[in-house]
Amino acid sequence: MKLYGGIESGGTKWVCAVGTGPDDLRDETRFPTTTPAETLERAIQFFAPYREAGQLASIGLSSFGPVDLHPASPTFGTITSTPKPGWAHTDVVGPIRQALDVRVGFDTDTNGAALAEYRWGAAQGLDTFLYLTIGTGIGGGGLVNGELIHGLVHPEMGHIRIPHDWERDPYPGFCPFHCDCLEGLAAGPAIEGRWGQRAETLPADHPAWPLEAEYLALSLVTFICTLSPQRIIMGGGVMEQPQLFPLIRQRVQGLLNEYVKAPRILEQIDDYIVPPGLGSRSGVLGGIALAQLAAQENNG
């Protein structure tokens, strides 16, 4: 049986796996994101034995970004203007493809996770939905009419501008490009910068959580009114706080004020704004799903 390699490339860590899907992961490893050369070499060494054994059909890379996804571009396969030190303008596809001589599927980490959720998780049976990750950064992806969202570059949902009530929240935001965009106000580093301690150490009744829910709900209402997703899936480390989902759902309903006449929002919101069906594995399984797409395109 041919196997597929999946990579979840994050700003904090990389996760690599080999298999065919969530019920068939043969091997997995994770390691910190250090320098590009060291990190890419560790990924290549993980997959090398499977390639040498003739088992590896293709690799999929779900990457933090921004990235260049246009195959005709001279910088295709690179991470572009990322704030991650040392990683701007780094080719991540080329070294993997050259070292392992396999086809490499490439997309954003959130589009990859969305594809995995579409195949195996909380988006099965849907054709238009969003996947958001709320962690060290904030990103969004998804499918529209059954196709991954691409375009001029790719979605940058974490960098939309949202209302900032300076009296309620004097924190200026941490995004190096925009300061108080969604990511600058609501990602993990913003919570730590505002309150002086990491999100996971804050108690469930801390005032951080209603404020966080407010910012996230404001963004969801924007996405609902522009893209009309059939479901919104929210993953990432910050969303592991169980008290957040009820707060966000309630605030979304309040902000929409019954304007969007959809039963899923009015009556079934617990089934509309949901955690990933694949849990923390959405990202690396997204890599495997991208690898399978790449192999199908090659065969086609």
C-alpha positions in Angstrom: 0.0 0.0 0.0 1.2 3.5 -0.9 1.6 5.8 2.0 1.3 9.6 2.2 3.4 12.0 4.2 1.8 14.9 6.1 3.5 17.9 7.6 1.9 20.5 9.8 4.4 23.4 9.7 3.8 25.7 12.6 5.7 28.7 13.9 6.3 26.9 17.2 6.6 23.2 16.1 6.4 20.9 13.1 4.4 17.7 13.1 5.2 15.0 10.5 3.3 11.8 10.0 3.0 8.9 7.5 -0.2 7.1 6.7 -3.4 7.2 4.8 -5.9 8.9 7.2 -7.0 9.3 10.8 -7.4 5.5 11.3 -4.1 4.7 9.7 -1.2 6.8 10.9 1.9 4.5 10.8 4.4 6.9 12.3 4.5 10.4 13.7 7.1 12.8 15.1 7.1 16.4 16.3 10.0 18.9 16.9 10.4 22.6 17.5 10.6 25.1 14.7 14.2 26.3 14.8 16.1 27.5 11.8 14.8 26.7 8.3 17.7 24.5 7.4 17.6 22.4 10.6 13.8 22.1 10.7 13.6 21.1 7.0 16.4 18.6 7.4 14.6 16.9 10.4 11.5 16.5 8.3 13.4 15.1 5.4 15.1 12.6 7.6 11.8 11.4 9.0 10.4 10.6 5.6 13.6 9.3 4.0 13.2 5.6 5.1 9.7 5.5 3.6 10.9 7.0 0.3 13.8 4.6 0.2 11.5 1.6 0.7 9.3 2.8 -2.2 6.3 3.4 0.0 5.9 7.2 -0.1 3.6 8.3 -2.8 3.6 12.1 -2.0 3.9 14.6 0.8 1.5 17.4 1.8 2.7 20.5 3.6 0.2 22.6 5.6 2.3 25.6 6.4 2.1 28.7 8.5 2.4 31.8 6.4 1.9 34.0 4.5 2.9 31.7 1.7 3.1 31.7 -2.1 0.6 29.1 -3.5 0.7 30.0 -7.2 2.6 27.3 -9.1 3.5 29.7 -11.9 5.2 32.1 -9.5 9.0 32.2 -9.2 8.6 32.1 -5.5 6.0 29.3 -5.3 6.5 27.1 -2.2 8.0 29.9 -0.1 6.9 31.4 3.2 6.8 35.1 2.4 6.3 38.0 4.8 6.0 36.1 8.1 7.0 37.8 11.3 8.6 34.5 12.4 12.3 35.4 12.8 14.5 33.9 10.2 11.7 32.4 8.1 10.7 35.2 5.8 11.3 34.3 2.1 12.1 30.7 2.9 11.5 28.0 0.3 9.9 25.1 2.1 8.6 23.0 -0.8 11.8 23.0 -3.0 14.2 21.3 -0.5 11.6 18.6 0.4 10.8 17.9 -3.2 14.5 17.8 -4.2 15.7 15.6 -1.3 12.8 13.0 -1.5 11.9 13.2 -5.2 8.2 13.1 -4.6 5.3 15.4 -5.5 4.5 17.9 -2.8 1.0 19.3 -2.1 1.2 22.7 -0.5 -1.3 25.0 1.2 -1.8 27.1 4.3 -2.1 25.3 7.6 -5.7 26.3 8.0 -6.7 25.3 4.5 -5.0 21.9 5.1 -6.9 21.4 8.4 -10.1 22.4 6.6 -9.5 19.8 4.0 -8.9 17.1 6.7 -12.1 18.1 8.5 -14.0 18.0 5.2 -12.8 14.4 4.5 -12.8 12.9 7.9 -14.1 15.4 10.6 -16.6 18.0 11.5 -17.2 19.3 7.9 -18.2 16.0 6.3 -21.2 16.5 4.0 -20.7 20.3 3.8 -19.4 22.2 0.8 -19.0 25.7 2.3 -17.5 26.1 5.7 -14.6 27.8 7.6 -11.8 26.5 9.8 -10.2 28.9 12.2 -7.2 28.3 14.4 -6.8 30.5 17.5 -3.3 29.9 19.0 0.1 31.6 18.7 -1.5 33.3 15.7 -4.9 33.4 14.2 -5.6 32.0 10.7 -8.6 30.9 8.7 -9.3 28.8 5.7 -12.0 26.6 4.4 -13.9 25.4 1.3 -16.5 27.3 -0.8 -18.6 25.2 -3.1 -16.3 22.2 -2.4 -13.1 24.0 -3.4 -10.4 25.3 -1.1 -10.4 29.0 -0.7 -7.6 30.6 -2.8 -7.5 33.8 -4.9 -5.1 36.8 -5.0 -3.0 35.1 -2.4 -4.9 33.2 0.3 -7.3 34.0 3.2 -5.7 36.1 6.0 -8.6 36.0 8.3 -6.5 36.7 11.4 -5.7 40.2 10.1 -9.1 41.6 9.6 -9.8 44.8 11.5 -12.3 44.6 14.3 -13.8 47.2 16.7 -11.3 48.0 19.5 -12.9 49.5 22.6 -9.9 51.3 24.0 -11.7 52.1 27.3 -12.5 48.5 27.9 -9.2 47.2 26.5 -6.3 49.6 26.4 -3.9 46.8 25.2 -2.5 48.1 21.9 -2.1 44.7 20.2 1.0 42.8 19.3 0.8 42.3 15.5 4.0 43.8 14.0 2.0 44.8 10.9 -1.3 46.1 12.2 -1.1 46.2 16.0 -4.8 45.7 16.9 -6.1 43.5 14.1 -7.9 40.3 15.2 -4.6 38.4 15.7 -3.1 41.3 17.5 -5.9 41.4 20.0 -7.0 37.8 20.4 -4.2 35.4 19.7 -2.4 33.7 22.5 0.5 36.2 22.8 -2.1 39.0 23.1 -3.8 37.3 26.0 -0.4 36.9 27.7 0.6 40.5 26.9 -2.6 41.9 28.2 -2.9 39.9 31.4 0.7 39.1 32.2 0.3 35.3 32.1 -0.3 32.6 29.6 -3.8 31.8 28.6 -3.8 28.3 29.9 -3.0 29.6 33.4 -6.0 31.9 33.7 -9.0 30.6 35.6 -12.3 30.0 33.7 -14.0 33.0 35.4 -11.2 35.4 34.5 -12.3 38.6 32.7 -9.9 37.6 29.9 -12.5 35.1 28.5 -15.5 37.4 27.9 -13.2 39.9 26.2 -11.7 37.1 24.1 -15.1 35.9 23.2 -16.1 39.4 22.2 -13.2 39.7 19.7 -13.8 36.3 18.2 -17.5 36.8 17.9 -17.0 40.1 16.1 -14.8 38.3 13.6 -17.3 35.4 13.2 -20.1 37.8 12.5 -18.0 39.4 9.7 -17.3 36.0 8.2 -20.9 34.8 8.5 -22.2 37.9 6.7 -19.5 37.8 3.9 -19.0 34.0 3.2 -22.2 32.5 4.7 -20.5 29.3 5.9 -22.6 26.2 6.7 -20.4 25.6 9.8 -17.5 27.3 11.6 -14.9 25.0 13.1 -12.5 26.6 15.7 -9.3 24.9 16.7 -6.0 25.9 18.2 -4.6 26.1 21.7 -6.7 29.0 22.9 -9.9 27.2 22.0 -9.0 24.4 24.3 -10.6 26.5 27.0 -14.1 24.9 27.3 -15.8 28.1 28.6 -15.0 30.0 25.3 -17.4 28.2 23.0 -20.6 29.0 25.0 -19.5 32.7 25.3 -18.7 33.0 21.6 -22.0 31.3 20.5 -24.1 33.6 22.7 -22.3 36.7 21.6 -22.6 35.8 17.9 -26.3 35.4 18.3 -26.5 38.8 20.1 -24.4 40.6 17.5 -26.4 39.2 14.6 -29.6 40.1 16.4 -31.7 37.6 14.4 -30.8 39.2 11.1 -29.5 36.0 9.5 -32.6 33.8 9.5 -30.9 30.4 9.6 -32.0 27.7 12.0 -28.4 26.7 12.5 -27.7 30.1 14.1 -31.1 30.8 15.7 -31.8 27.3 17.1 -28.8 25.0 16.6 -25.8 27.2 17.2 -24.1 24.5 19.4 -23.9 22.6 16.1 -22.8 25.6 14.1 -19.8 26.9 15.9 -17.9 23.7 16.9 -14.4 22.3 17.7 -12.5 20.2 15.2 -13.8 16.7 14.8 -10.2 15.5 14.4 -9.1 17.3 17.5 -5.4 18.4 17.5 -4.7 16.1 14.5 -6.5 18.3 12.0 -3.2 20.0 10.9 -1.1 17.0 10.2 -4.0 15.1 8.7 -4.5 18.1 6.5 -1.0 17.5 5.2 -1.9 13.9 4.4 -5.1 15.1 2.6 -3.0 17.5 0.6 -0.6 14.7 -0.3 -3.4 12.6 -1.6 -4.7 15.5 -3.7 -1.2 16.0 -5.1 -1.0 12.3 -6.0 -4.4 12.4 -7.7 -3.3 15.4 -9.8 -0.2 13.6 -10.8 -2.1 10.5 -11.9 -4.7 12.7 -13.7 
